[in-house]
Amino acid sequence: MNMKSLHVVLILSLCLALSPALRAQVAGGTIAGSVTDQAGAFIPKAKVSITNLSTNVTAIVVANQEGFYTVPNLLPGNYLIKVSAVGFAPKGTNFTLSVGDQISLPLSLNVGTVDQKIEIIDTPPSVELSSSALSAVVTGAAIRDLPLNGRSWTDLAALQPGVATVSTQIGFDQGAGRGNRGFGAQISISGGRPSQNNYRLDGISINDYANSGPGSVIGTNLGVDAIGEFSVITSNYSAEYGRTSGGVINAVTKNGTNQLHGNGYGFFRNSALDARNYFDGAVIPPFSRKQYGGSAGGPIFRNRTFFFGDFEAIQQALSNTATVHVLSNAARARITDPGLLKYIPLMPVSNQTTAQTGDLATYTFIKQELVTENFFTTRIDHKISTKDSIFGTYLFDNTPFTIGDAQNITTVSSKTRRQDLILEENHIFSPNFINTVRFGLNRQNIANNIGASAINPLASDTSLGLIPGRTAPGINVPGIDRIVGGVGSSPAYLFRFTTFQGYDDAFLTLGKHTIKFGAAFERLQNNILALSNPNGLFKYGSTAGFTSNTPKNLTAGIASTLTPRNLRQFLVGGYVQDDWHFTQRLTLNLGLRYEMINVPTEVAGKLSALQQVTDATPHLGNPYFSNPTYKNFEPRAGFVYDPFKDHKTSVRAGFGLYDVLPLLYQFEILSVLTAPYFEAGTTTNPAVKIGADPNFVQQQLTTTPSGLGQAYIDPHPARNYVMEWNFGLQHEIARDITFSASYVGSRGVHQPFRVEDANVVLPTRTAQGGYLWPSAGGKPSGTQVNPNAGDIRALWWFAKSSYNALATDITARVKQNLQLKASFTYGKSLDNNSATIAGDAFGNSVPSLDWFAPSLSYGRSDFDIGKIFALSAIFNLPEDKNVQGLTAIARNGWQLGGIYKQSSGTPFTPLIGGDPLGKLGTDPWDYPDRTPGCDPVNHSFKTSGLNYVNVACFPFPGGQGTPNPYLRGNASRNIITGPGFANLDVSLFKNNAIRKISDEFNVQFRVEYFNVLNHTNFTPPNNNDQQIYSAPAVPLATGTTTIAPLSTAGVLTSPTANSSRQLQLAVKVVF
């Protein structure tokens, strides 16, 4: 046995010695505190009983010799705690326990007798006095009653401080890009990458195959009426939380109670009730949605066994106005090449109503998507005895989806099928020792971007194909939105992702120490089938190059070499966490976690990676790379201090180390598109062009090994981790009104640096510190770094990141009338690469940054949003108890709700397309120069044709007087801030209680307005519109002193970041 294997065995033995299975992350809450007399002396052996008011299940513990008690892993809900001791009068209080809560509840008893009537005191203050982690809870009432566009409960995470919604996710109509990066809505938490968050349901991880937020194919998480509540932990979580370095979204499903309860509902939308979107024509595109379902829960056996179930369905036909850039009519008229003349009718013809100038114009059309979704969740809870309880949860979601492509040429279909199974057993060995065992299964079956049908009849014509038996190829031309090609031309992927999870968590009380320890095991597997560009994709340097049919290269995946990748991986972890109640005013949080994961394997050994970027042939089979996780010990420490001993103010701080594990998602695309197990060839032969003989093309792609795509993975990666810290203050301003302010920071070390093609010509440094590419005779003359390979998808771990922010929050609950929450975050996230699964992780990402000089790309993260404000409120109008009959029906039962969000914009990068530098890669971007002191934003863009970027700030490299196409511009990454965001959603409910049926029976009518002010929120220019210039003619014409920017440079286009004003009507029956 080698030393590394021995090391793994020893670590596994340590984890198993801690506890028999995986990481804690229980969904329940913990209550702890001390019992004292009026003089402050501790009362040992006091009896503490805690009763769940919904199920009547009671837990009884005895305070230890130090008067300290703790009750862990309680279901979220409303409780009554009672404390009694010999010689003292009993006392009790009501409190609410939320998911993952750690409540400090000290109680003071008066001298008296045990048989006195119990004194019920006020609910304790809501200030956090047990944990240094920063977190917030979204209650069940907020989930059910706030206006949610799409009824996706995870959207409410964006109301918490430190949470930024990614508004530049790849569009659903942009080929396989969205699905490969995860269909669910993505968020950044405290500056972390969205793929570094962990979503949990009833204690198990439900992240998707891309390690992104879970969601159906339309990006939503149904089950609003099935989620009891959820918490968002944004910084410095304790050692029990693993598999994450970002944030933790921790949800718990509803459980049944002793009372039968439930609901039935229907939500209805129609475009006849909506306002025009900014890009709509005279007629609003048709939109119809029916969203309906119901839930029910109650006792199977009172006080012992309970059930809950929820079903929800969507039937939707959604249309949007799309505007894309196409070839102008004048440019089309210049085409004389016979092959191109046959292909050009496949491309949409501009219907631009204004005068056309140059080679580019616009095409506007109505795009439709069709969705049918069926979702259900069921849960059973059972109390076996006073010491044993179990529960089980099962979730199922099935969603097929069809949408037109970005140019209205074909339709594609995708489908998500998700299943989650959770089983948990909780056993009380003694009042001071409790153990929880949990098993979880997370399974996802994904079909992403499968060619469906032709909108343009030519899209099904195989005579246009360049690959035998296939339809027309796709094309990329600077300034023009990508033409996907014929049916089945766009890349297609199938994912069969499953994780088997096991956890054991123990809770031990020793004196003033609340100790949690446990272990974890997770088996991950992903069976992937991928076909990349099966019809071929041409890349042109300019519109002139396209109209003359002179492409720079053709890349195509050879369907006959298609084979699956069956990836496997396992994770083990162990932890110990001590919450030491050092004094009645000071709690110390001390923890240590160990977590390692093996290097991915493939069941048939079909792994291929270059050991060096310059290698002539790849390394085949195992090991994929050396394992950097053997020493992943993660210390975490913090404190919480009650400075005034009144439980109304807390000062807290924390520091922790959080590993970023090299999970399967980082290698999914790298592993499936690599020779020799999948041949994606590239050729620069000028005879390979549109209209060429398919057999000749096939020969050029497959007979030259130097044209085949490869992958490079750093063979000896360093440990990738994030250091996080915070310091903050929380204060109860008045009863049920709490304010908090915290400084939050982090630093990421050895972060992933992912590019789509590393096989480029390398530059030399100039005396001025610039980068100059080789040229001779007025033409590029360099050689790619690896002439033995085609494109090289590459992954290093040498990126870095940092985050600093002020996060503030105010929460108010005024009796039953008002719930209000407001948060504001002012921060900055910096890195030199924001991508992991693919180089272009987001719509504003640059696919292949300059890996040879990573410092060149250090700047704002692709998901950085500097200022974020969020406000949510639910207001129940006061009722008039003095009216009756019809007057009471009309007067009482009204409820208002609203969500307002405002933020600054997402950054993006000015680019030059068409490979002026002669990089020769598949993503040969250059950058313009930046004029110091020049404002890059045209603030009057709404009245100037949506020209958002002030192109005068970005001259061609070398200066417009002496342009140099081989010199890298000095403009940095993400230096332009996109348009800001502001949106208000409101709701009006009318509750009609029918007491004759039952006290809880209510018929609720709802009206919800989304974007009620019909405010247009533009998205930043996409990769196509970020291009300021296309490649100039090479060599430059004699006397050339200026190069004109593209007419599309910095222009804002559809879609918008949110919908136009839309009205939703609903009826809901609650019992």
N, C-alpha and C positions, 0 to 999 in steps of 0.2 A: 504493500500500500504506500503510495507516494505521500509527501508531506501535505499537499493541498487536500487530498482525500481524507487524511487523518484529521486535518483542521476542521473540515466539514462535519465529520463524525462527532468530534468533540463538541462543536457548537450545537449540533442536533441533540446530543445528550444533555447539554445544559438546558436547552429549551424544553425538552421533555421532562427534565427534573423539576423545572419550574411548574409545569402543569401538563396534562396529557394531550393537548392539541393546539389552536391558532390565535391571532391577535385579539385583544379584548373588543373594543368598539361596541360594547353592548348598547342597546337602544334605550334601556331603562335609565331612571334617575336615581340619585343617592341623596339621602338626608342624613346629616350628622350634626352633633352638637353636644353641649355639656349641660348637666343638671346641677344647679347650685341653690343654696338658700339665700335669704335676703342679704346676708353679709358677704356673699360671694364665695362661700366655702363649698367645695364639691360634695355632692350627695352620692355615695356609692350605692350600687344595687337598686337604683330606681327602676321601676317597671315602665317601659315605653311601649305603647300600642299605637299602631298606625293603620287606619281603616280607609280603604278605597270606597268612596261614597257611591260609586256607580255599581260595583260588584259586591260590596259588603265583605270583601276578602280582607282579613286582618293579619298583620304581621306583628309579632310581639318579641321584643328584645329586652335585655337587662343591661343597664349602664354598668361599666366596669368600676374598679376601685378608684379610678380617677374621676368618676362621675361622667365619663364620656360614653356616648352611644353612636352607632351608625347602622343604617338600614340601606343596603345597596339594591340596585337593579329592580326598582319599583316601576310599574307601568305608569306612563304619563297620565295625569288626571287630577281630580280634586280629592283631597284627603283630610281626615281629622286625626290629629295626633293627641294622645292623652298620656300624661306622666303622673305617676303616683309613687310615694315612698312612705314608709312607716314614720309617723310623727309629723307628716306634712299634708296639707290640703291638696287634693289633686287639681291639675290644671290642664287645659287643652287649647288648641288653636286650629283653625282651618288654614290650609295652604294648597297651592296648586303646584304640581310637579310637572316640569316639561321634559321633553326628550333630551337625554344626556345631562340633565341638571345635576349640579352638586350644590345642594342648599345647606347653608350653615344655620341651624336653628337652636340657639341656646335658650334654655327655659329656667326660670327662677321660681321656686316654690315657697309658699308661706307656711309657717307653723300651723298645724291643725291636725285633723284626723283623716284617715284614708277614706272613711265612709261619708265625708262631706260631699255636697253637690259639686260637680266639676265646674270650675270657673273657665269659661271660654273667653280668651283674650283676643285682641285684634290680630288680623293677619300680619305676619312679620314684614319688615321692609323688603323691597325687591332688589336691594344692592347685593352684588356678588362678593361674598366674603370667604369663599372656599377655593377658587381656582384663579390662576393668573392668565388662563387662556382667554382670548377675546372671542366672544360668540354672541349670537342673538337668536331668539326663537320666533318663528312664524306660527301663530296659534291657529287652531282649527277654525275659529271664527273668521280670522283674516283670510284663510285659504278659501272658505266657502262664500264669503260675503263681499270681498273686494272684486272689482270688475277685472276679469281676466280674459284677455283676447285669445281665445282658443282653449280656455279652461286647462292650462298647463301649470300645475302647481309649482314646478321648479322655477318659473319666471319670477316668483316672489322673492327668490334669493337676492335679486338685484336691488331690493329695497334696503339691504343691510350695508353699513359702512364698509368700505374696502372692496366692494364687489363691483366689477365693471363688465357690462354685457358687450360681447364682441359683435359689432355691427357689420363687420366685413367678412363674415363667413362666406365661403364659396356658395354661389346660388344653386338652387335645385336644378336649374336648366343648364348648368355649366358642365355637362358630361358627368364623368365618374368622380369629379373632384369633391363634391359635397359628401357623397357616401363614403369615400375612402378616408375622410377626415372625421367621420361620425355625423349621423343625421341630427343628433340632439343639439339644442341651443347651447352655445359655449359661453363660459364666463371666466374672467380672470379674477382671482381672489388674492388680495394683498400683493399684486404684482407678479403672481406666479403664472406659468403657462397653463392654459385651459386643460391640457392633457395631464397635468400634475395634481388635479383635484381628485377627491374620492367621494363618490355618491354611495350612500348606504341606506338600505331599507331593512328595518327590523334586525339590524346588526350585521348584515352581509353586504359586500361590495357588489353594486349593480352597474359599474362602469361598462361601457360598450367595448367592442372589439378594437376601437381606436383609442381606448382609454379616455374617451371623452364623456360628456354628460349623456345619460341614457335618454332615449326618445324614439318615437316612431319615425317612419320615413318622412313625415312632414314636420319633424322636430319637436313634437309636443309630448308631454307626459300626462296622460289622462289619470283619472282617479281622484279628482278633487274631493269627492265625498267618501273616499276610502282612506285618505291620509288623515291621521289624527292631528299631527303637527310635525314640524321639522325644525331643526336648528342649523345654523350656518356658523361654523367655527373658522375664524379668519386668520388667527395667528396663535402660535405657541400652545398648541394642544399638547396634552400630556402623553406619557410613554405608551399608554394603552392604544393609541391611534397609530396605525402603520399604513404602509403602501401608498404614502402620499407625502408631498412636500409643498402642496398648494393649500387649498381649503378643504374642509369636510362638510358635506351636506348630509345630515343625519336625520332620516325620516322614520316615523313609526306608523304602522297601519292602525286603523280603528279596531277596537275590540267590542264584542258584545257585552251587554250589561244585564242586570236583573229585570230591566224593563224593555219590552219590545219597542224598537224605534227604527226609523228608516225614512225613506223619501222616494218620490218619483218625479221626474222632471223632463222638460223639453225646452231646448234653446233653438231659436230660429233666426236666420239671417237671410237677407235678400237685397240685391243691388238696387231694387226700386226704392229702398230706404236710405241709400248711401249717397255721399257727396262725390264729386269728381276728384280723381287723383290729378296731380299737377300735369302728368303726361297723357291723361286721357283726352280723347277727341270729344266730339259733340255728344256721343253716346257713351254712357258708362258701361264698361264691360260687364257681362252678366256674372252674377255670383249668387250661389245658393248653398246654404249649409243647414243641415238638420242634425242636431246633437241631442241625444236623448238617453235616458237610462234610469236607474233606480238602485237603492241600497236598502238593506234591512239587517238588523242585528238584535239579539236578545238571548234569553236563557234557553239552554237545552235541559239543564237541571239547575235550579236556582241555587245561587251561592257557590256553584261548583263548575259547571260547564257552560260555555257561552259560544255563540257563533256570530259571524258578521260576513256579509257578502255585498259586492258592488258590481254593477254592469254599466258600461257606457259605450255608445256607438256614435260614429260620425259618418254622414253621407254628404260629400261636398263636391261642388263643381265651381271652381274658382277661375276667373279670367283676369288677366292683367294687361295693361298697355305696355308693350315693350318697344324700345327704340334702340336700334343698333346702327353701327357704321358699316357702310357697304361701298362698293366701287361706284363712282359716279357714272352717269350715262355717257359723258364725254370720254372717260377712260375706257368704258366698255366698247365704244365705237372704234378705238384704236387697235383692238385685238384682230390679228390676222392669222395667228397660228391655228392650223386646222384642229389639232387636239383640244386646244383651249376653247375654240369656238363651239365644240361639241359639249364641253363641260360648263361653259358660262351660263346656260339657261337654268342650271341647278341653283345658281346663286340668286338671291332675291334682288329685284330691281328697285332702285330708290323711288320712293313716293314722296320725297321731300317737296314741300310746296313753295319753299323760298328758292331763290336763285342758287344754282350750284356753281362752285368755283373749285378748281383743282380736281384731284383724282378721287376725293372722298365725298360721300353724301350720306344721308340717313334713310333708314327704312323703318317704318312704324307699323306694328301689327298687334293683333289680340292673341295672347297666348293663354291656353287653357290647361288646367290640371284637374284630374279626377281622383278622388280619394274615397275609400271606404275603410273605416277602422272599427274593429270590435275589441273591446277591452273588458276584462273582469278580474276581480281580486276576491279571495275568500280567506277567512281566518277562523281558527278554532282555538279557544283557550280552555284548559282544564286544570282544576285544582285536585291533584291526586290525594293529598293529605295536607296537614298543617305544615309539613316540611318539603313537600314536592309539588311542583306545578310544571306544566308543559304548554306550549302553543305551537301552531303550525300556520304558515301563510303560503298561498300559492297565487301567482300573478301570471296572466296571459294577455298578450297583445298581438294582434295580427292586422297589418296595414298594407294593402297593395296600392300603388300610386302610378299614374301615367301623366306625362307632361310633354309639351312640345320643346324642341331644342332651341338654342339661342338664336337661330336664324330662320325658324319656322319652316324647316326642310323635312324633318322626321319627328316621330314621337318615340320616347323611350319609357320604359317601365322599371320601377324598383319596388322592392317589397321588404318589410321588416316583420319578423316573427320572434317575439321575445317571451321568455318564460323564466320565472324565478320561483324557487322553492326554499322555504326557511323552516327549520325545525329547531326548537330550543327547549331544554330542560333546566329547571332551576331547583337546586337542592340546598336546604338549610341543615348543615351538620351540627351547628350549635349557634347560639345567639351571636357569637363573634366570628363565625366562619361560614361563608356561603359560597357555593360553586355553581357556575353556569356553563353548560355544554351546548354548542350550537353547530348545526350543519347547514350548509347553503349550496344551492345549485343556481348558477346564472347562465342561461343558454340563449343564444341569438343566432337566428338563421336569416342571412341577408342576401338579397339579390340586388345588385347595384348597377343601374344604367344599362339595362338589356334592350337592345334595339327592338322596336315594336312594329311600326308601320311607317309608310311614306305619306307625307303631306304633299310634297312635290312629287309627281309620278316618276320623275327621273331618279329619285332617290332609291328606287328599287331596280334600276336598270344596270345589270352587270356588265353591259358593254362599255360603261364608263370606268370600270374597275382597272386597277393596276396590278392587283393580286388575283390570280386565277380563281374564278368563281365568286369573287367579292364585288360589292358595289363601289361607288365612287370614293376616292380618297378625300381626306380633309386638307385644308390649307390654312396657313398662318401668314398674314401679310401685315406689316406695320401699319397701324392706323385703322385696320379693318377688324371687326369682331370675327373670331375664329369661325370658319366654315366647317361644320362637323363632317360633311360628306354624306354618303348614302346610308341606308338602313344598316345598322350594325357596324358602322365605321368607328364610332366612339368607343373608347376602352370600356370593358365590362368586367365586373368582379363578383365573385360569390364567396361569402364568408360564412363558415360554420364554427362559431366561437362558443366555447364552454369553459366555465371555471367550476371546480369542485372545491368547496371551502369548509374547513373545520376549525372550530375555536373552543378554547377552554379558558374561562376567566374565573379567578378566585378572589374573594373579598375577605380580608382578615382584619380584625380590630385588636390592636395591642396597645393598651394604655391610651396615649393621645395620638397614636398612629393609625391612620386608615390606610391599609396596605392592599394594593391590587397587584396581582401577578397572573401571568398566563402565557399561553403559547398559541401558535397559529400554523396552519398548513394550507396551502392553496395549490391546486393543480390546474394549469392553464393549457388549453389547446385551441388551435385555430387551423381549420382546414380551408385552404384558400385556392381558388381557381381564378386565374386572371388572364385576360387577353387584351394586350395594350396595342392600340392603333392597328387593328387587324387589316384595315383597308389601306393603311399608309397615311402619313401626314407630311405634306410638303411645307418647307419654310422658305419664304422669300425675303430678300433684303429690303424691298421697296415695292410700291405699286408699279413702278416702271419695270421692275424685274418680273412682276406677275404678268403684266399685259404682254410682255415679250416671251413669257413662259420659260424663264431661266431661273429655276429655283436654286437655293444654296445647298439644300440636301433633302433627302427623303428618309424618314424613319418609319419602319413598319414591323409589327409583330407577326411572326410566321405561325399561323394557326396550327399547322401540323406538328409543331414542337410543344404544343400546350400540354402541360402536366400539372397536377395539383401539388401544393406544398402543405404538408401536414406538420405544423410546428407544435412543439411541446416544451413545457417549462414548469418548474415547481418552485414554490416560495415557502420558506420557513421563517418564523419569527418568535421571539420571546421577549418579555418585558417584566419589569417590576416598577411600581409607582407607589411612593409613600407621600400621602398628604398628612403632614405632621402639624398638629394643632399645638404649636410651640407654646403659645399663651392664648388667653381668651381674645386677644387682639391681633395676634400674628399667626398666620398659617404658612407653612413652607411646602411647596410642591417640588418633590425631588423624584426624578425618574431616570431609568436607563432602558433603552430598547436595543435589541439586536435583530437584524433582518438581513437575510441574504436570499439570493435567487440564482438558480443555475443558468448557465449560458444556453440559449435556445438550441434545440435539436430538431431534426426532421426525421420522421420515422423511416424513410428510405435513404437517409444520408444525402438528400439533394440540396445541399447548401454550397454556395459558391461565392467567394469574395477574394478580391485582390489583397495581398498582404502589404503591398506598396502601390501607390497610384501608378507607378511606372512599370509594374510587373507585366511581362509578356503574356503570362497565363495565370488564371486564378487558382487559389487553394480550394480544393474540393473536400466536402465533408466536414467532420468535427476535428478540432474545436473551431467554432465560428470566430471566437476571439478569447483572450484570457479574461478570467472572471475578476472584476474589480470589487466584488461585494463581500469578500470573506471577512473583512475587518469592519463591517458596518455597525459599529457601536455608536449609538445616538444618545448622548446625555441631554437631559432636559431639566431645567430648574426655574423656579419662580417663587414669588411670595405675594401674599395678600395681607394688607395691614388695615386695621380699623383704628384710625388715629384718635377718634373721640369716644370710642367705646359705646357708641349709641346705635351701631348697626346701620347708620344712614350714610356713611362715607367709607369708601375703600380706596386705598392706594395700592396699585399692583404693578408688577413688572415680571418679565420672563425672558429666558433665552433658551434656544433649543437647536439641535442639529437634526436635519430631516433629509434622509437619503432619497435620491431620484433613481429608482431601480430601472435597469435596462429590460423593461417588460417587452412582451411579444410585439406590441403595436409599433415599436421603433423599427422593426425589421420586416414588417409585413410586405411593404412595397419593394424594399430592397431584395428580399429573398425570392419573390415570384417573377421578377422581370430580368433575370440574370442568366447569361449563357454559362454552361452549355445546356442547362435544363429548360430554358426558354430562350428562343432566338428572336431578339428584337434588333433587326439590322438597320444600319445607316449607310447610305451611299451618297457621294458627292459627284458621281459621274454625270456630266452635263447632258448626256443622252437620256438619262432617267428623268422624265418630265411628264406632265399631263398629256395623255394620248400615246405614251410609249407602249410597246408590246409587253403584255403581262409576263410572258415567259422570260423575256430579257430582264425585266425588272426583278423577278424572282431570283434569277441567277446572280444578279449584281448584289442582292441583299444577303444571299446565303453562302456564296462561294468564297467570300473574303472575310476570314475571321476578324480582321481588324475593324470590320464594320459592326460587329455584334456588341450589344450593350452589356456592361459589366457593373458590378457593385464593388465599392471600396468601403470597408469597415475597419476603423482603427484597431489593429490587432492587439494592442496593449493599452486599453483605455484606463484613465485614472478614475478614482472614485468620484462620482457625481453627487453633490450634496448642496443643500441650502441651509444657511444659518439665518435664523429668525429671532427677532427681539421686539419687545414692546415695553412701554412705560405709560401708565395711564391713571386716570382718576375717575371715579364714579360717585355720584352724590344724589341722594333723594332730596329734590328741591322742596317738594311738598308731598302730601300723601298721594301715592300712586303716580308721581311725576318724577322721573329719573333722568339725569343727564350724565353723559360720559364723554370723555375726550382722551385720546391716546395717540402717542407717537408710535408708529409701526415701521420697522425696517427689516430688510433682508439682503443677503448677498449670496448669489449662486456661484458655485465653483465647478469647473469642468462640465458645463452644460452642453447638451447636444448642439452640434453645428452641422446642419443638413443642407446639402445642395443637390439639385437635380442633374447637374452635369459638371464634373470636375475636370473633364478632359478638354482643356483649353490651352491656347498658346499663352505662355507666361511672359510678363513684361520685364523690363529692366528699370532700375531707379535712375532718375535724372539728377543732375547736380542740385536742382531746386527741391528735390524730395518727391517729385511726381513719379508717375508710372507711364512708361512709353512702350508701346508694342512695336515689334520689328516690322520694317517695310523696306521695299527696294523697288526702284523705278516707279514710285507712286502707287505701289500696290502692297497689300499685306504679304509678308514673306515668312511668317513664323511657322513652326511645327508644333502640333499638339503635344502635350506633356507625355501622352502614351499613344504612339502611332499604331500600336497593336490592338487597340480597342476602339469601339464606337463611343457612345455616351457612357459616362461613368457616374452612376448615382452614388453619392458618398456621404459618410457619416463619421465625423470626428467628435471628440468630447473636449474641445478647448474653448468653448464659448463661456462668457461670464455674464452675470446679471446683477442688478441692484435695484432696490426699491426703498423709497422713503415717503412717508405720508403722515398727514394729520387726519385722524378719523374721529368724527364726532357723531353723537346720537342723542336724541331725546325721545323718551317714551312716556305716554300719558294714558292712564285708564281712569276715567271718572265714572265711578259706579257702573251702571249698565248702559249709560247713555253715550259715552264717547271713548273710542280707542284711537289713538293718534301716535304716529311714529314719523320722525324726520331724521334724516342722516345727511351728512356732508363729508366728502372725502376730497382732500387736496394733496395730490401726490404725483410721483413720477417714477415710471418703470423704464429702466435702461438695459440694453443688452446688445450683443453683436450678431445674434441670430435668434429668431423666435420660433423656429420650426423644429419639428421632430419627425413626424410620420412622413412628411413630404416637404420639399424646399419651399413651395408656395402654400404654406399652411392656411393663409387667409387671402382674401381678395386684394389686399394692399401689399402683400408680400412680394419680394423680389425672389424668384425661384432659385437662382444660383448666385449667391453673394461671392465676393472675391476671397476664396478660402486661403489663398497664398499670403494674404495680409489681413487677418481678421480685424485688426484695429480700425481698418478703413470703414467698417460697417457698424462700429459702436455708436449707438444713438438710442432714440426712443424705441421702445418695443412696439411691435406691430399692433399690439392690443392696448397700448398706453392711452389712457384718457385722464387728463390732468385734473379736471374738476367734475365732481358728480354730486348732484343733489337729488334726493328722493323723499317724497312725502306721501304717506298713506293715511287714510282716516275712515272710520266707520262711525256714523252718528245716528243714534236712535232718537227721533224727535220725542220730547216728553209727552206722555199721554195725559189726557184729561179724564180723571176718574169720575167726574160729576155728570158726564153725559152718557146717554144710553141709546139703544136702538140704532136707527139708521145714522143718526148724528155721531154716535160712537164709532160706527164702522167707517164713516167718512173721515172722522177726526183723528183716530188713533191708528197705530200700526205702521207708521211711515219710517223709512230708513234711507239715509244717504250714504254713499260710499265714493271714494275717489283715490286715484293714484296719479301723482304728478312726478315726472322725471325730467331733469334737465342736466345736460353735460356738455363739456367741450368736445371737439371733434377728434377723430382718429387720424393718426399721421400717415403720410404716404411719401413716396420718393419720386422725384423727377428723373426720367430715363431718356436714353437715346436707343432706338431700336435699329435692327438691320445689320448689326455687326460691323460698325465702322472701324473698330479696333483690329479686326481680324482675329478674334478669339477662336473662331471655328467650332465652338460648342453649340449645343442646342438651345442655350439661353444666353446669347452673347450680348448682354446689356452693357451699355456705357452710360456715363453720367455727364450732364452738362456742367459748366462752371456756375458758381454762385456769386452774384454781385453783392459785395458787402453793403449792409444798410438798406438794401432794397426789400420792400415788403412783398413776399411771394404770393400773397392772396389779393385777388381783385375783389374788393368788398362790395362792389356794385354789380356782382355777377348776375343777380336776378334781372337786371335791366340791360345786360350786355350779352345776351345769348348763352347764359349759363357758363361763360368762360371764367372759371374759378381761379385758375393759375395766372399770375402775372408773368407771362413768358419772357418779358424784358429783363427779369431778374436772373435768367438762366441762359447766357450766351453759349454758343458752341465752344468746346474746349479750345484753348489757345486764343480766344477772342475773335469777335466777328471780323476784325480787320485781317487777322492771320489765322484762320481756322486750321486746326490740326486734327485730322480724323483718327490719328493713332495715339493721341494723348488722353489719358483718363481725366475726366473732369474732376473738379474739386468739390462738387456738391456732395453732401453727406446723405446717408440713409435717413428716411423719415423726417425730413426737415420742414415739410409743409403740413400744417394742421388742417384737416378736412372740416366740412361744415359741422356746426354744433347740432345738438339734439334737444328737442323740447316736446313733451307730449302730456296730455291730460285725458285720462279716462274717468268717467263718472257713472254712477249707478243710482237708480231710484227703485226702492222696493216698497211694496204695499203688503203687509202681513195681515192676514184675516184669520184670527184664532177662532176655532169652532169648539167651544168648551163642551157642547152637548155630546160630541163624539169622544173627546178626551182632553185632558189639560194641555197636552202637547200638540194636538192636531192643528195644523196651520196651512192655509192655502196662500201661497206667496206669488205675487205678480211682480215681474222684474223688467225694467227697461235699462239697458246699458248702452252707453255711447263710448266708442273708442275713438281717440283723437277728436274729442268733441269740438275743439277749436279749428279743426281741419288745417292744422299747421303742417306745411310741407317740410320734411326732414330729408335732405339730400344725403346720399352716400358719397364718400370720396371717389374720385376717378379710379376706375379699375386699371389693371395692368396695361390695357390697350390705351386708355386715355391719359395714363401717366407719361406717355411718351411725348417729349417735347419736340424731338427731331427723329426723322428716319435717317438711315445711312445715306450719306451723300454719294454722288457718283464718284467712283474711284478709278483712275486718279482724278483729283479735282480739276475742273476746267481751268485753263490758264486765266489768271487774273481774278479768280473767285475770291471775294472778300466777305461775302455774307451768305449765310445758309438760312433759308426760311423755315420757321417752325411748322409743324403739321397743323392743319386747320382744326383737328380734333384735340389739340394739346390742352390738357387741363379742363376739358368740357365735362360738365356733370350730365349724366344720363340716367335713364330708368334702370333698375327700380329704385323707389324711394326707401328710406330706412324703416318707415312704418306705413300703414295703410292710410287712405283718406278717411274722413269721418264715416264710421259705420255704426249702424244701429242694430242692437240685438234685443229681441223680445223673448221672454221666457215665463213659464209657469212652473211652480215647484210645490208639490204637496208633501208636507213634513208631518210625520206621526211618531 
